[in-house]
Amino acid sequence: MSSARDITAKIRPPRAVFLNHPLGNAVGRPSEPDQQRAVLRTALGLLESATEPGVIVDLAFRWPDDTCVLKLNEQYEREAGIVLRQRSEGEYDVDPSTGECRH
């Protein structure tokens, strides 16, 4: 299951379903178990119906409120500066020889 179609297409998993939902909400809105079950059933159906490797199926479920996505994007843009500062100041960096996080 993916909420980032462009990344999924680059990774090329054996099969995937895409939902245009905010990250962290891949199966639907919180407190809506009927919709979440419907999304999961549809996604699991891909296990039987996908016949070609690398297929990405766009599910028809839609997030009802675009303002949530806009708010998330604004938050990510605000936090991008923090991440850049931490990287430039070496607060959080990765050691290239070990791949471990340095603080």
C-alpha positions as CSV (number, residue, x, y, z in Angstrom):
1,M,0.0,0.0,0.0
2,S,1.3,3.4,-0.9
3,S,0.5,7.0,-0.4
4,A,3.4,8.1,-2.5
5,R,2.9,6.9,-6.1
6,D,6.1,8.5,-7.5
7,I,8.3,6.8,-5.0
8,T,6.5,3.5,-5.4
9,A,6.9,3.6,-9.2
10,K,10.7,4.1,-8.7
11,I,11.0,1.3,-6.2
12,R,9.0,-1.1,-8.5
13,P,7.6,-3.5,-5.9
14,P,6.0,-6.7,-7.3
15,R,2.6,-5.2,-6.9
16,A,1.1,-2.2,-5.0
17,V,-2.0,-0.2,-4.5
18,F,-2.0,3.6,-4.4
19,L,-4.3,5.7,-2.3
20,N,-4.1,9.5,-2.6
21,H,-4.4,9.9,1.2
22,P,-2.2,11.9,3.5
23,L,0.9,10.0,4.7
24,G,0.2,8.0,7.8
25,N,-3.4,7.4,6.8
26,A,-3.0,4.7,4.1
27,V,-6.2,2.9,4.9
28,G,-8.4,5.9,5.4
29,R,-9.6,8.4,8.0
30,P,-9.3,7.6,11.7
31,S,-12.4,6.3,13.4
32,E,-13.9,5.0,10.1
33,P,-13.5,1.3,10.4
34,D,-15.9,0.4,7.6
35,Q,-13.9,2.4,5.1
36,Q,-10.7,1.0,6.4
37,R,-11.9,-2.6,6.0
38,A,-13.1,-1.8,2.5
39,V,-9.7,-0.4,1.5
40,L,-7.9,-3.4,3.0
41,R,-10.2,-5.9,1.2
42,T,-9.7,-4.1,-2.1
43,A,-5.9,-4.0,-1.5
44,L,-5.8,-7.7,-0.6
45,G,-7.8,-8.5,-3.8
46,L,-4.7,-7.4,-5.7
47,L,-2.9,-10.5,-4.5
48,E,-5.2,-12.6,-6.7
49,S,-5.8,-10.2,-9.6
50,A,-2.4,-8.8,-10.3
51,T,-0.9,-10.8,-13.2
52,E,2.1,-8.6,-14.1
53,P,5.1,-7.7,-11.9
54,G,5.4,-4.0,-11.0
55,V,1.7,-3.2,-11.3
56,I,0.4,-0.2,-9.3
57,V,-3.4,-0.1,-9.0
58,D,-4.9,3.3,-8.2
59,L,-7.8,2.7,-5.7
60,A,-10.9,4.8,-6.1
61,F,-11.2,5.8,-2.5
62,R,-10.9,9.5,-2.0
63,W,-9.9,11.6,1.0
64,P,-13.0,13.8,1.6
65,D,-11.2,16.9,2.8
66,D,-8.4,18.5,0.8
67,T,-7.6,21.0,3.5
68,C,-5.9,18.2,5.5
69,V,-3.5,17.6,2.7
70,L,-2.8,21.3,2.4
71,K,-2.1,21.6,6.1
72,L,0.3,18.7,6.0
73,N,2.2,20.2,3.1
74,E,2.5,23.5,4.9
75,Q,3.8,21.7,8.0
76,Y,6.4,19.8,5.9
77,E,7.5,23.1,4.3
78,R,7.9,24.7,7.8
79,E,9.9,21.7,9.1
80,A,12.2,21.5,6.1
81,G,14.2,24.4,7.4
82,I,14.7,22.6,10.7
83,V,16.0,19.5,8.9
84,L,18.4,21.5,6.7
85,R,19.7,23.3,9.7
86,Q,20.3,20.1,11.6
87,R,22.1,18.5,8.7
88,S,24.3,21.6,8.1
89,E,25.2,21.9,11.7
90,G,25.9,18.2,12.0
91,E,23.3,17.6,14.6
92,Y,22.0,14.6,12.7
93,D,24.2,13.1,10.1
94,V,25.0,9.7,8.7
95,D,28.5,8.2,8.9
96,P,29.1,7.1,5.3
97,S,31.4,4.2,6.3
98,T,28.9,2.6,8.7
99,G,25.5,4.1,7.7
100,E,24.9,4.9,11.4
101,C,23.3,8.1,12.6
102,R,25.8,10.6,14.2
103,H,24.6,13.1,16.7
